[in-house]
Amino acid sequence: MTRVWKWNRPVTVREVLEDLQKERSIAYTTVMTVLDNLHQKGWVRRQAEGRAYRYEAVSTRAAYAAALMNEAWSQSDNAAAALVAFFGMMSEEQRQALTDAIRVARLPETGEQRRPAEQAEAPEQAGSPEQSPPAEPSAENPAAGEGPHGR
């Protein structure tokens, strides 16, 4: 999946194979089996091109990471404690990314950015932080728990 996400375009087994072979010896059939398994689990879609397929990611790497975080958080019996522990593990750079993400999530749905003073004065008028794009995989996805990177 790393290659499929990185290239952000439909890829063939041969392209993935050639890229992987720069790092290690791997068989064509191994790459073909992994991509077929990812297709069967709903992680990639494929389209026939001659006698081969082109594979394309169904969701972004960011959506996958968000789904993993959401799934892990929903497993906690104390969501607030889980978040506090998670925030405590973050680097300063990650905390800044979180602050930026919260700011983006609070923007009104009109797409207009509010001035910082407006954000401080009226956070309750902002869009709901619970609103987020549908993340794949979901708990209903048959691949849930296994991840796109295999075992």
C-alpha positions in Angstrom: 0.0 0.0 0.0 2.9 2.3 0.7 3.8 2.4 -3.0 0.2 2.8 -4.2 -0.3 5.7 -1.8 3.0 7.3 -2.6 2.5 7.3 -6.3 -1.2 8.3 -6.0 -2.1 6.8 -9.3 -3.2 3.4 -10.7 -0.2 1.0 -10.7 0.6 -2.4 -12.1 2.1 -5.4 -10.4 5.2 -4.9 -12.6 5.7 -1.3 -11.4 5.4 -2.2 -7.7 7.7 -5.3 -8.3 10.4 -3.2 -10.0 10.3 -0.6 -7.2 10.5 -3.3 -4.4 13.3 -5.1 -6.1 15.5 -2.0 -5.6 15.4 -2.9 -1.9 15.1 -6.7 -1.8 14.5 -9.8 -3.9 10.8 -10.5 -4.3 8.8 -12.6 -6.8 6.3 -11.2 -9.2 3.7 -13.7 -7.9 4.2 -12.4 -4.3 3.4 -8.8 -5.3 0.5 -10.0 -7.4 -0.9 -12.0 -4.5 -0.6 -9.1 -2.1 -2.3 -6.7 -4.5 -5.1 -9.3 -5.1 -5.6 -9.7 -1.4 -5.8 -6.0 -0.9 -8.4 -5.9 -3.7 -10.4 -8.7 -2.1 -10.4 -6.8 1.2 -11.5 -3.6 -0.4 -8.3 -1.6 0.1 -7.7 -1.1 -3.6 -9.8 -1.2 -6.7 -8.5 -2.6 -10.0 -9.2 -2.1 -13.6 -8.2 -4.5 -16.4 -5.6 -3.2 -18.8 -4.7 -5.8 -21.4 -3.8 -9.0 -19.6 -2.9 -7.2 -16.4 -4.6 -5.0 -13.8 -4.0 -1.4 -12.6 -4.5 -1.1 -8.9 -5.6 2.2 -7.2 -6.1 3.0 -3.5 -9.7 3.2 -2.3 -8.8 5.7 0.4 -6.0 8.0 1.3 -3.3 7.1 3.8 -4.6 10.0 6.0 -8.1 8.5 6.0 -6.6 5.1 6.9 -4.6 6.6 9.8 -7.7 8.5 11.0 -9.8 5.3 10.9 -7.2 3.5 13.0 -7.1 6.3 15.6 -10.9 6.4 15.7 -11.1 2.6 16.1 -8.5 2.6 18.9 -10.1 5.5 20.7 -13.6 3.9 20.5 -12.2 0.8 22.3 -11.3 2.8 25.4 -13.6 2.7 28.4 -12.4 6.2 29.3 -12.1 8.4 26.2 -10.8 11.4 28.0 -8.0 9.5 29.7 -7.1 7.8 26.4 -6.8 11.2 24.7 -4.7 12.7 27.6 -2.3 9.7 27.4 -2.2 10.0 23.6 -1.4 13.7 23.7 1.3 13.0 26.3 3.0 10.8 23.7 3.1 13.5 21.1 6.1 15.4 20.0 5.9 19.2 19.9 5.6 19.0 16.1 2.7 16.6 16.4 1.0 18.8 19.0 1.3 21.7 16.6 -0.3 19.6 13.8 -3.1 18.7 16.2 -3.7 22.4 17.0 -3.8 23.2 13.3 -6.2 20.4 12.6 -8.5 21.5 15.4 -8.5 25.0 14.0 -9.4 23.7 10.5 -12.1 21.5 11.9 -13.7 24.5 13.6 -14.0 26.6 10.5 -17.6 27.3 9.4 -18.9 25.2 6.6 -19.0 28.2 4.3 -15.3 27.7 3.7 -14.5 31.2 4.9 -11.8 31.5 7.5 -12.6 33.4 10.6 -10.3 35.9 12.1 -8.5 34.7 15.3 -10.5 37.1 17.4 -13.8 35.5 16.1 -12.5 32.0 16.9 -11.8 33.0 20.5 -15.1 34.8 20.9 -17.5 32.3 19.3 -16.1 28.7 19.1 -19.7 27.3 19.6 -20.6 28.7 16.2 -18.0 26.7 14.5 -18.6 23.5 12.6 -18.9 20.4 14.7 -15.5 18.7 15.2 -17.4 15.4 14.9 -17.9 16.1 11.2 -15.3 14.4 9.2 -15.1 12.7 5.8 -16.0 9.0 5.8 -12.9 7.1 6.6 -12.0 3.8 5.1 -11.6 1.3 6.4 -14.5 1.3 8.8 -15.3 -1.3 11.5 -17.7 -2.8 9.0 -14.9 -3.3 6.5 -13.9 -7.0 6.3 -10.2 -5.9 6.4 -10.6 -4.1 9.7 -7.9 -4.9 12.1 -5.6 -6.3 9.6 -4.5 -3.1 7.9 -3.3 -2.6 4.4 0.3 -3.5 5.2 -0.4 -7.2 5.7 0.7 -9.2 8.7 
